[in-house]
């Protein structure tokens, strides 16, 4: 396996860990900074918001920068942001530093994915994207629990030192291994923004928005949704989510191989249909530990496995501006996360938590419609290319 792709994946692992691990250390942060858990929880919000907003902005602004320099600078900003958080003694400084860390992540993720597509031939592009994206999925299964575990011994600051160390290792690895990255082709601003107005791009981004809105709505309130099988036991819930995270990691890798063989359209369509059925039966399957484990495995495989074919579809539509489109896809995904938390909270005012997955299934069904409406072919000079 290409070591360059693995090092890019390590950077994604650090970014993902930083995003997901904070939830496990919020009570300790709140106590240390003499604030409430709800206010400390804004650490998650500002990081995600910075990431979502700045990803497409930086992809456009830094489009002509050398890829290697941009990746190293991004990881440097990410590490500095975390170190400032570690040294902070008040909430305002923490929130400002989380914004800085989110900026580094926003610069890194789409660039790393774009570089991954240039390091492999088109026939293996799906696998390359899967390897790099797997770092993000692995963070939910391994990075977040491991970081929380570290914090149990050395406090919440030790957790973030762990995240910063991951970023430093990835930064050194990228600098060492990426000796030759193709220089970005010069593209005018008009050419760069043209794909954003493309109906195919819009429908693909809407697919990500609604699909991950449905997937992550249930994840956000997993403690309530899975209460019938966990009984409110945090350890049981952690075990269930570990199953989900491991399946997510596998889903990323498998999706890459399937895309290279069958194309992204079939994988997206079949995956969303299976996800809808799985969420429709979740209110009943989640009442038994075996049924819940099976449902979470399917959810993890399909949910995180959808990221790669979506990325692959966008790159195929407009490969010349791949970093910008991949950044917009990240924004759509994080937008789905933000909206799902709010919508889920409103739904729970009227609906038993056990049935929240039915609403999630409805959002995924909308995503399926959007994905189906994407025109089947992209017209290129060399002929029609399937999307």
Order of alpha helices (4+ residues) and beta strands (2+ residues): alpha-alpha-alpha-alpha-alpha-alpha-alpha-alpha-alpha-alpha-alpha-alpha-alpha-alpha-alpha-alpha-alpha-beta-beta
